[in-house]
């Protein structure tokens, strides 16, 4: 049967948060109502409960929620007592927030090229970027899979560096070390950060974020930084910020957390179905991850040479698509202070010209994926 006849002129969005809400509607509505009736909108028992439940999900790590994923990255760097001019190694192929917070704290981003398969930082190029001023590595687990954390942690250990995982797109993914240990995304570095932006694997209905660590003392310090540098109200031990997850968002997230594994399995099934349909297309490169890492397909990102033509055809067929990311950070005016604007990062710049993300979310149907594949 012709797929166009199955779903004629039906727009396929990048994400369908409404469909997800309908699955959990009564639980989410009840959770929101309970918060409103309690009158505890800032902090309170619901936030504490969600933090405990997420900590249990994340290998019993410490979880401290905050206002958003960008705040989480900034607070993580603040917790490490870095000084002006210290260097932070990261990737130029990511959302600006990762490098933006480095600049805000008067630190220096040092960009390292990416792997062509995972789009994550190339672990084989990190050591050559390390100097006497290097203090931290921020790998970004892009599109739902992992950077090579085993190698990155070994490098960090040898050079006495911190590692902050940017797990905003990979929450729920699992990484296996060579000794058999399996770890949840965000729990392997000294600090992990994540975002609860609505489209994330675990998303709220506004802004939200969290920091993750196995270190109790570091967790206590992070908690204080989030709360104006205070452990006790009006008693400020350090300079902090005002960054907190509100109770309504915590209640929504606590409901969704119960179904996170289920939703991730649906994402993975959708991603694998895409792979099956597109595998024989010689002019399309499907996404891939490390063999020892699951891929949650936060984004389903292909490579195509004639991207503009492909995107126009998809648009004509009412199929959404997005480009994550069209410009490398090292070439952008905001990051000229890093002093790398004249350097060529071959894999990053190639990816910027070829990547195209297709619709993927837990409720996408096989018929919709077939239509997208047929259009491609």
Secondary structure in CASP SS format (residue, H / E / C, confidence):
PFRMAT SS
TARGET T0000
AUTHOR 0000-0000-0000
METHOD secondary structure of the structure
MODEL  1
X C 1.00
X C 1.00
X H 1.00
X H 1.00
X H 1.00
X H 1.00
X C 1.00
X C 1.00
X C 1.00
X C 1.00
X C 1.00
X E 1.00
X C 1.00
X C 1.00
X C 1.00
X C 1.00
X H 1.00
X H 1.00
X H 1.00
X H 1.00
X H 1.00
X H 1.00
X H 1.00
X C 1.00
X H 1.00
X H 1.00
X H 1.00
X H 1.00
X H 1.00
X H 1.00
X H 1.00
X H 1.00
X H 1.00
X H 1.00
X H 1.00
X H 1.00
X H 1.00
X H 1.00
X C 1.00
X C 1.00
X C 1.00
X E 1.00
X C 1.00
X C 1.00
X H 1.00
X H 1.00
X H 1.00
X H 1.00
X H 1.00
X H 1.00
X H 1.00
X H 1.00
X H 1.00
X H 1.00
X H 1.00
X H 1.00
X H 1.00
X C 1.00
X C 1.00
X C 1.00
X C 1.00
X E 1.00
X E 1.00
X E 1.00
X E 1.00
X E 1.00
X C 1.00
X C 1.00
X H 1.00
X H 1.00
X H 1.00
X H 1.00
X H 1.00
X H 1.00
X H 1.00
X H 1.00
X H 1.00
X H 1.00
X C 1.00
X C 1.00
X C 1.00
X C 1.00
X C 1.00
X C 1.00
X C 1.00
X C 1.00
X E 1.00
X E 1.00
X E 1.00
X E 1.00
X E 1.00
X C 1.00
X C 1.00
X C 1.00
X C 1.00
X C 1.00
X H 1.00
X H 1.00
X H 1.00
X H 1.00
X H 1.00
X H 1.00
X H 1.00
X H 1.00
X C 1.00
X C 1.00
X C 1.00
X E 1.00
X E 1.00
X E 1.00
X E 1.00
X E 1.00
X C 1.00
X E 1.00
X C 1.00
X C 1.00
X C 1.00
X C 1.00
X C 1.00
X C 1.00
X E 1.00
X C 1.00
X H 1.00
X H 1.00
X H 1.00
X C 1.00
X H 1.00
X H 1.00
X H 1.00
X C 1.00
X C 1.00
X C 1.00
X C 1.00
X E 1.00
X E 1.00
X E 1.00
X E 1.00
X E 1.00
X C 1.00
X E 1.00
X C 1.00
X H 1.00
X H 1.00
X H 1.00
X C 1.00
X C 1.00
X C 1.00
X C 1.00
X H 1.00
X H 1.00
X H 1.00
X H 1.00
X H 1.00
X H 1.00
X H 1.00
X H 1.00
X H 1.00
X H 1.00
X H 1.00
X C 1.00
X C 1.00
X E 1.00
X E 1.00
X E 1.00
X E 1.00
X E 1.00
X C 1.00
X C 1.00
X C 1.00
X C 1.00
X C 1.00
X C 1.00
X C 1.00
X E 1.00
X E 1.00
X E 1.00
X C 1.00
X C 1.00
X C 1.00
X C 1.00
X C 1.00
X E 1.00
X E 1.00
X E 1.00
X C 1.00
X C 1.00
X C 1.00
X C 1.00
X C 1.00
X C 1.00
X E 1.00
X E 1.00
X E 1.00
X E 1.00
X E 1.00
X C 1.00
X C 1.00
X C 1.00
X C 1.00
X C 1.00
X C 1.00
X C 1.00
X C 1.00
X C 1.00
X C 1.00
X C 1.00
X C 1.00
X C 1.00
X E 1.00
X E 1.00
X E 1.00
X E 1.00
X E 1.00
X C 1.00
X C 1.00
X H 1.00
X H 1.00
X H 1.00
X H 1.00
X H 1.00
X H 1.00
X H 1.00
X H 1.00
X H 1.00
X H 1.00
X H 1.00
X E 1.00
X C 1.00
X C 1.00
X E 1.00
X E 1.00
X E 1.00
X C 1.00
X C 1.00
X E 1.00
X E 1.00
X C 1.00
X C 1.00
X C 1.00
X C 1.00
X C 1.00
X E 1.00
X C 1.00
X C 1.00
X C 1.00
X E 1.00
X H 1.00
X H 1.00
X H 1.00
X H 1.00
X H 1.00
X H 1.00
X H 1.00
X H 1.00
X H 1.00
X H 1.00
X H 1.00
X C 1.00
X C 1.00
X H 1.00
X H 1.00
X H 1.00
X H 1.00
X H 1.00
X H 1.00
X H 1.00
X H 1.00
X H 1.00
X H 1.00
X H 1.00
X H 1.00
X H 1.00
X H 1.00
X H 1.00
X H 1.00
X H 1.00
X H 1.00
X H 1.00
X C 1.00
X C 1.00
X C 1.00
X C 1.00
X C 1.00
X E 1.00
X E 1.00
X C 1.00
X C 1.00
X C 1.00
X C 1.00
X C 1.00
X C 1.00
X C 1.00
X E 1.00
X C 1.00
X C 1.00
X C 1.00
X C 1.00
X C 1.00
X C 1.00
X E 1.00
X E 1.00
X E 1.00
X E 1.00
X E 1.00
X C 1.00
X C 1.00
X H 1.00
X H 1.00
X H 1.00
X H 1.00
X H 1.00
X H 1.00
X H 1.00
X H 1.00
X H 1.00
X H 1.00
X C 1.00
X C 1.00
X E 1.00
X C 1.00
X E 1.00
X E 1.00
X C 1.00
X C 1.00
X C 1.00
X C 1.00
X C 1.00
X C 1.00
X H 1.00
X H 1.00
X H 1.00
X C 1.00
X H 1.00
X H 1.00
X H 1.00
X H 1.00
X H 1.00
X H 1.00
X C 1.00
X C 1.00
X C 1.00
X C 1.00
X C 1.00
X C 1.00
X C 1.00
X H 1.00
X H 1.00
X H 1.00
X H 1.00
X H 1.00
X H 1.00
X H 1.00
X H 1.00
X H 1.00
X E 1.00
X E 1.00
X E 1.00
X E 1.00
X C 1.00
X C 1.00
X C 1.00
X C 1.00
X C 1.00
X C 1.00
X C 1.00
X H 1.00
X H 1.00
X H 1.00
X H 1.00
X H 1.00
X H 1.00
X H 1.00
X H 1.00
X H 1.00
X H 1.00
X C 1.00
END
